Amino acid sequence: MKRILLLGAGKIGEMIAAMLVGSGDYEVVLGDQDELALARVAKITKVETKLVDARSHESLTAAMSGCFAVLSAMPFTVNPGIGKAAKEAGCHYLDLTEDVASTRAIKDLARDSKIAFIPQCGLAPGFISIVANDLAKGFDSLQNVHLRVGALPKYPTNVLKYNLTWSTDGLINEYLNPCEAVVDGEMKEVPPLEGLEHFSLDGIPYEAFNTSGGLGTLAESLAGKVQNLNYRTVRYPGHRDIVKMLLMDLRLAEKPDLVKEIFEHSIPMTKQDVVLIFVTVSGHRDGRFMQESYAQKVYAREMFGRVWSAIQITTASGICAVLDILATGGLPQQGFIRQEDIKLSDFLANRFGRNYALSESNVENAAVDGVVASK
């Protein structure tokens, strides 16, 4: 049984803890400075809890002693420090960040490292890059690679047509920061909240627009191979215009702490959500211009005796699947590992990764290795 240090006792951390403990193959130590959060997770699943200061190098290295890996479900700002401690402790490192600068810092740490550094192990970046890269491999030359992901309320009721389902800091970060893209064969930064487009899936209308971080390292991996590559966040129609008015026209982008306060005061959380994943790749194959797409919706459902949101399930399943593949020798044991280095077939065959293959219609009968419970 491998000992894992999981940092962060928030919404995603508690789902990761439940999944890993539920598998029966991992001994999980949950670290955080919030004693109430630690106690809450300990009531849900059998974890060892430890007060850990993620900004203290000494606290981190002490907590990592004897651990196979550290999983960060913490704010992206502390990840470089966690990575530095992991390198010193000889502990494999995985995180969920969408932040570009943090990932670059982790990549620097991975140089000449004797442990594996695997950032961006969630949904987007994460699983979305695995899907896109798998589709891209089927083409002789690539024209367009479009990645679209949305974590949406199943029952939108407010004017924003949105509910909080994950980190508010992460949400604001992706709305404010420049976005990587490949445009006409050249790597570029494009502005957030631009590139508005509309599409429908299953008869439901959506909009999508540029947000930061969702491509992960895929732009770097496909540079020189694709003409156009971009990532856009999916929302219900009308959301982008309101957010752009708040952040740009009213200049609230200059006060992100105030935006966070307003959002958390005014926008209710929900566990009745749906995660939409939509990837489209076009290019030439055998002399013909072709297109292939991957579309999936993952819904909130009951697992381990309680209801979990779709964003909790997908994000936690991503990092747990990558950890599992690493632990069983399916990934290199040292250096920097990109999400697109992981085979889609290996991910979906994994007991945690299979959560991505479950739709609302078939989840009632699902029971995968004790990780997915019947509804």
Salt bridges, closest charged atoms under 4 A:
GLU14 OE1 - ARG40 NE 3.36
ASP25 OD2 - ARG351 NH1 2.67
GLU27 OE2 - ARG3 NH1 2.51
GLU48 OE1 - ARG3 NH2 3.37
GLU88 OE1 - HIS57 NE2 2.74
ASP108 OD1 - ARG111 NH1 2.48
ASP169 OD2 - LYS260 NZ 3.11
GLU174 OE2 - ARG235 NH2 3.86
GLU180 OE2 - ARG104 NH2 3.13
GLU194 OE2 - LYS244 NZ 2.71
GLU197 OE2 - ARG148 NE 2.51
GLU197 OE1 - ARG232 NH1 2.72
ASP202 OD2 - LYS297 NZ 3.25
GLU220 OE2 - LYS107 NZ 2.62
GLU220 OE2 - ARG338 NH2 2.47
ASP241 OD1 - ARG240 NH2 2.95
GLU254 OE2 - ARG251 NE 2.89
GLU292 OE2 - ARG285 NH2 2.72
ASP324 OD2 - ARG351 NE 2.74
GLU360 OE2 - LYS154 NZ 2.36
ASP369 OD2 - ARG354 NH1 3.54
